[in-house]
Amino acid sequence: MDLDELAHAESYRDRVSTVTEKGARNWVYALKPHGKFYNYRIILTVIYLLVFFSIPFIKVNGMPFVMFNVLEGKFILFSKIFWPQDFYIFAIAMITFIIFIALFTVVYGRLFCGWVCPQTIFMEMVFRPLEWLIEGNPAAQKQLNNGPWNFTKVWKKSLKHFIYFVISFLIAHTFLSYILGVDKVIKIIEEPLSEHVAMFIGLIAFTFAFYGVFAYVREIVCTTICPYGRLQGVMFDKDTMLVAYDYKRGEDRAKFKKNEQRTAGDCIDCHQCVNVCPTGIDIRNGTQLDCVGCTACIDACDFMMDKVGLPKGLIRYASENGIAEGKKLTFTPRIKAYSVLLVILLTILTVLMITRNDVDTHITRTGGQLYQELPDHKLSNLYNAKIINKTNSEFPVELKLENAKGEIKLVGKQVLSLKKESIHTETFFIILDKTEIHDRTTKLKVGVYKDGKKIQTVKTNFLGPFM
């Protein structure tokens, strides 16, 4: 290969695949893939869409299963309400998320992008199939786009973009249901538009945003906009799992000819791997930032290899070291260790979320107050309690001393009842016999009981006389 050919072969590194040499948009007309991996993706997409559109309707004990109401600062996961007081769980979740992303990407590359990223799922498995259905294969789409505005072009374009807008409108409503709850969204729909003008404007804005992404922006989200996609380049190493071309087996490339002894490599230079790529890259050029790991090129290559009687797997899941050494992708000790660590991190986070208290109680002695002398050789201290009910139900609670004999006397009430999703500030006395006090400060434990069952233990101090 001379210098000019080498420069041309390496020119793909100078720009992303969706931009021409002159800086114009290089529109990708992707061919519909067929094969084992695409069938798996169809099954996953059906499950994904069922879960995505059904979760807002799932309730447990009258609570949404998931809700992220950033407007009111109310977050619900697994039908548990998370308050600002649960920030430590959020902090742990963020640390876990960052570590998870780093470890997952180092080991599995862009597996998330190709299989479960919402952008890929909706673009490649919903919107693009509709485009194939209405406008035809890539050649027909290109001819339609470059042709005059006749009746055929008008009705096909109108139908496609109308369906795109309807789906985007549905997605926007679903996202709104994740934020406000499906009951509130239905209520907004049923009520007059004049009562929810701001909400309607926001909904339309989100609809146009989704429509714009899937109708026009498309793969640029993956190749340019998405921060995760841009970050992955610094996380890969030579053992990272990739969708890779086996250059040792495939080179030198040559067209396939029947009844001829093949002396070149197994790549028959059919360009099918390029034709099906949703970002328009040539996977044979090596690892590229634009590749989202969707496996369309694997299916296309396997199909062509099968047609010409050559072994499948010329393009496959592999690592750079695996290709260089001619080894199949296996679960190395590093992959196993990282995978175990990922499972441990997710388990810890899940346990923290599940075992989080539904009632959060904080008890402090009232500032500036000393102990009070009472009849019958007793002393009392005045306390303030902040009790947070994180549930969607109202119920009474009882406070009991755990490690000392005495009594708790509420100020101004006999029963401590907690309203749903509320913060209560209560005042009460702890009364102890002098025989229970052996130091200036006595450590006390106060149990919080609901229906006779202890749900939390809170520590506080009791101030007594100098001994």
N, C-alpha and C positions, 0 to 999 in steps of 0.2 A: 504494500500500500504506500503510494507516494504521499508527499506532504499535503497536496491539495485534497486528496481523498481522505487523509487523516483529519484535516481541519474540518471537512464537511461532516465526517462521522462524529466528530466531537462537538459540532455546532449546537446540538440539542441542549448542551449545558449552559448556553448563553442566555436562554430565555425559557419561560414556562411554555408548555405545549399549546396553550390556548391563545398565544400571542404570535403573530407573524413577525418576520424580520423587520417589517416597516412599523411595527407597533400596533397593528390593527387586530381586532378580535378574530381569532381563528375558531369559527363555529364548529363544534364537534357533532358529526352525524354518526352516532354509534350503531353498529349492527346488533340485532337482537341475539344474545348468546343462547346456546342450547347445550345441555350436558348435566353431569352429575351434580356439580357444585351449584349450578343455577337452579336445579330442582330443589336442593337443600335450602337455597335462599328464598325460594317461593314459599316453602313450608314455614320457614322462620318468619317471613313477612306476614303471612296469615296470622300466626300466633301473635306477632308483635302488634299488628293493627287491632286485633281483638282486645289485647291487653290495654293498649293505649286509649282506645275509645270507650272501654268499659269501666276502667278504674274509677272515673269520677262518679259513676252510678253505684259503686260498691260502698256499703255502709256496715259498720259493726257497732251494735248498741246505739244506733241513731247517729253515729259519728261518721264522717267521710273517712274512707280508708287512707286517702292521701289528699292533702290540700296545702298549698303554699301561698297564703294570703299575705303578700309583701306589703299591701296597702295598709293593713291593720296590724302587721307584725305577728300574725297568727299562723303557726305551722303545725300540720298534723301528719304524722307518719304512723302507719299501722294502727290507725284510729286512736293514737295518743297525741294529746296537745302538747307542743313544746313551746315553753315560754322563754323570755329573756334570761330567767334564772337557770335555764338549762344550757347556757352558753358554753359551758365546759364540754358538753357533748358535741356541740357544733364545732368547737375548736379541735377536739379529737377527730371528728369526722373530716375536717379540712386537712389535718395532718395525714390521716389515713388515705384520703383521696389523692393527695399529692404523691405520697409514697407508692400508692397503688398504681397511679399513672406511670410513674418512673419505672417501677419494676415490671409492670405489664408490658410497657413499650419496649424495654430492653430485651425481654424474652420473646414476646409475640408480635412485635412490630405494629402494623396497622390493621390488626385483626378486628379491632373495634370499628375502625372506619369502614371496612369492607362489609361487615356483617350486621352490625346493630346501630350504627350512627343514624339518627333520624334523617339527616340530609341524604344519605345514601339510600335508605329504605324508601323514602317518599320519591326521590328523584328517579332512581333506577328501577324501582319495583312498582311504582304507581303512575307517576307522571309520564315517564318515557314510554312505558307500554301503551298508554293511551295515545301517545303521539304515533307510535308504530301502527296502532289500530286505525287511527283516523287518516293519517297522511301517508302511510306505507313505509317501505324500507328506506334506508338512507339515501339511495339514488333517487327515489320518488320524492322524498322530502326536499332534497337539494334542487331538483327540477321545479318543484312547486314554489320554493322560495325565490328562485331566480326567474320564474315565469311571470307573465302579465297578470294583473288582477282581473281574472275572468270569474265566471260564476262558480266554477269548481274550487278555485283558490279561496274565494270569499266564504263559501259555506263551510269548507274544511277548517279554515283558520278561525272562523267565528265559533264553530262547534267546539273546537279544541280549547280555545281560550275561555269560552263560557264554562266548560266542564272544569278547567283549571281553577277558575274563579270560585265556582261552587265548592270544590274540594278545599280550597284555601279558606273559604268562609267557614266550612265545617271544622277545619283544623283550628282556626282562630276561636271558635266557640268552645272547642274542647280545651284549649289552653286556658280560656277564661274560666271554665269549670274547675280546672286545677287550682286556680287562684281564688275564686269566690265561692266555689261549691256549686254543684249542679242544681240544687234547689233554688239558689238565688239567681242563677242564670235563667232558669225556666220562669221564675217570677218576673225578671226583667223583660223577657220576651213577651209574656202575657200582658204586662202593663203598657199604658200608652207611651209612645216614643218620646213625647214631650217631657216625661218624668226622668228620662235617662239619656239625655242628649250627649253629655260628655262621654258616657260609657259607649254609646253607639259610635261616636266619632273614633274613639280608641279602637273599637272592634273593627271598624272599616279600615283604619290605618294598619292594624295587624294583618288583616286579610290581604291588603295590597302588598304588604311586606312579604308574606308567604308566596303570594302569586308572583311577585317580581323575582323572588329567588328561584322558583321552580320553572318559570316560563322564560327567564332571560339570563339571570346570573349563573345559575346551574353549577357546573363543575368549578367555577372560579371560587366558590365558597371553600372547596377542598384544597385547591392549589394555591390560593392567595390569602383569603380572609381568615380561615379557621386558625386560631393560635395553636391548637393542638397539632394540626398538620405541619405548621411551620416549626414547631418545637421538636418534632420527632427526629429530624435530621441529626440533632446533637445527641440523641439517646441511642441510636442504633450502634451496634458494633458488628464484628464479622461473624458472631454467633447468633444474631437476631434472626428470628424466623421471618422470611420474606416470600413474596411471590416472585420467583426468580427464574431466569432463563439459563439453562445448562449450556454455557458457551463451549465447554470442553467437548461436549457431545455434538453440539449443533454446528459449529464452525468447521470448515468454510461452508457458506451457504451456497445452494445451487438448486435450480428448478428440478422437479421430479420428472423423470422420463421413464415410461414403461419399457420393460424388457431390456433395460440397460444396467450394467453392473455399476452400482453407485460407489464412487470414490470420495465424494465430498462428505461434509457433515450431514446430520439428520435434518437440519433446518431446510425446508424446501422453498423458503422465501415466498410464502403464499400471502403474507401480510394479513392473515385473518386475525392474528393476535392484536394488530394495530386497529383493524376495522371494528372490533367489538369493544375496544377500550373506551370507557366513558370520559376519560380525560385526554384522549388522543395521543398517548405516548407510544413509543416502541419499546416494549419490555426488553427487547434483545440488546438495547444499549446499556443495560445494567440497572442498578438501584437508582431510582429517581424520586425526587420530592413529590412529583405529581401522582405517583402510583398510590391508589387508595386500598389496594389489596382486595379487590372485589372478586378475583378469580375468574373473570370472564375470559381472560386470555388463556387460562389453563384449559377451560372447556373447549375453546376454539382450537387450540393446538392439539389436544387429545383427539378431537374429532378428525382433524386432518391426518394425524399420525396413523390413526386407525384405517383411514381411507387408503393410504399408500402402503400399508403393511409394515410400518415402523413402530418401535416400542413407544408407548405413551410416557408422559412425564418429562418431555423436553422442557416444558415450563411447569413448574410445580412449587409447592411449599418447600423451601430449603433455606439454608444460610449461606453466606458467602464462603465460609470455610468449608461447608459441606459440598458446595459446587466445586471448589478448588481441589478438594481431596477426593472427590467422587464418592462421597458418603451420603446415604439417605438421612433425612431428618429424624432424629431420635430424641427421646427425653433424656437429656444429659443430667448429671447430678446438679448442675447449676439451675437448669430449668425446673427440676423437681424441688430444689431448695427455695427458689423464688416463688414457685406456685404454693408451696406449703406456707410460706410467710404471708402471701396474699390471703390465703384462707384464714390464717390466724388473725390478721388485721380485721378482716370482715367479720369474723366471729366475735372479736372483742367489741367492735362497734355495735353489732347486733345485740349482744348481751347487755351493753350499756343502755341501749334504747328500750329494750324489752323490760329490763328491771328498774327503769327509772320510776321514782315515786309519783303517784298521782296526786298526792298531797305533800306539799313542801312547807315545813314549819321552821321558823327561826325565832328563838326565844332569847331575850336580853333583859338584864336587870334595868329598871328605870334609872336613868342618870340622875345624880344628885341626891339620891335617896339612901338613907342608912336603914338598918334593921329597926323594927318596931317591937316594943315590949308588949306582950299580951298577958292576960290572966292565965293561971294554971301553968306557969313556968314555960310559956311558949313564946316563940319569936316569929316574925313574918318579914318577908321581902316582897316588894312590888315589882312586877314584871310586865313587859310588853311582848306580845307575840304577833308575828306576821305569818298568817297561814294562807297558802295559795292552793285553791282547788283547781286542778288542771283538767278536771273531767267535765262532761256535759250533763251532769246530774247534781241534784241538791241532796245533802245528807248531813246528819249530825255527827260530831266527833267528841271524844272525851279525852281529857288530859289526866294522866295518872303518874304519881311518883314511882320510880322503879327501884331505887337503891336506898331509900330512907322512908321511915314511917312519918307520915304527915298528911296534909290535905291541900288541895288546890281549890281556891275559892274565886270564882269569876266575879268581876265587878259589873253590877247592873243587869245580870241575867243568870238564869239557872242552866240553860242548855246552849251549847255552842253549835250553831247550825251554819253550814257552809253553802253559800249559793254557788250555782254552776259557773265555771270559768271566771272566777273572781278572786280578789285579794282581800283578806279580812285582817283588820288590826284589832287585837283584843288586849284587855288589861286584866290581870289576875294576881292574887296573892298566893304565895307558897308559905304554909304555916308548918313549923317544925317544933317539936319538943326540944328543950335545951339539952336533954340527954343525947340527942342525935348530932349535936354540934361539938366537934373536938378541935377544930382549928378556926382561925380567923375567916378563912374561905373554905367552904365545903362544896365539893363537886357533886352535882346532882344530875340524874338522868330522868327525863320526862318522856313517858310513852304517849304516843298519839294513837287512839283506838277508834276504829270504825266498825260498828256492829259487833263489838266485843273482840275484834281482832286487831292486834297491833300492826300498824302500817308504817310507823316511823319511831325512832328514838332520838331525842334531842338532848344535847348536853348544855348545862348552864352552871352558874355559881350561886351559892347562897352566902351572904355576908352576915357574919355574926360578931359578937363582942370579942375583944382581945382575951385570949385564954391565959 
